[in-house]
């Protein structure tokens, strides 16, 4: 039964990463902690490890389709890394006081994100060529870097939420269209997830080699296929697909944990 859950976790995580640039933890953490009974901190560690390769491959796919802003992405990524280190330590302390708390937060985040994409779709915005041409105010870039610090903390603390917060910054503050926002977000999440995973392991997270390898590999393949689909998909339809996938996954994990 657990290996079926690992399969679902890898596929679902790859889909949300490839389609929306979201953290794999919005799927992996609630499934491992809520369904399989893993310690929340260990589940977050697996999610961050899956994020590293899946986000890297996804970002490269968006780059090939000219849907990424490398310059601002690296600037915001630097501040996000600093926040991730602090957030990982805070997450460790929180998990010691409230075991399982991170899993519940991840479940609620998944449902919220699904509703967000269905009710408030992200459409329109600046493309990568316009962003590179310097049409974005430098003050907005500086503010985005400050936001990146907070986003890194959230990602390090819960292992999730970083992707959707990055999307919010890129689409609302910097005015990117959805595809450029996703591409740039996944580039940053690659760096953030790597630092977060290393921090969690250094702080004593228990590693389960076989489940981790299985989830990471499945997530990687699923993310690659999803990113290829997303770059060819119409944006309004893409919002609906993302919203439905997240709602199904969120509902499944909460029902399995608290009803069955």
ABEGO torsion letter per residue (X at the ends): XAAAAAAAAAAAAAAAAAAAGBBAAAAAAAAAAAAAGBBAAAAAAAAAAAAAAAAAAAAAAAAAAGBBBAAAAAAAAAAAAAAAAAAAAAAAAAAAABBGAAAAAAAAAAAAAAAAAAABBBBEEBBAAAAAAGABBAAAAAAAAAAAAAAAAAAAAAGBGAAAAAAAAAAAAAGBBAAAAAAAAAAAAAAAAAAAAAAAAAAGBBBBAAAAAAAAAAAAAAAAAAAAAAAABBAAAAAAAAAAAAAAAAAAAAAAAAAX
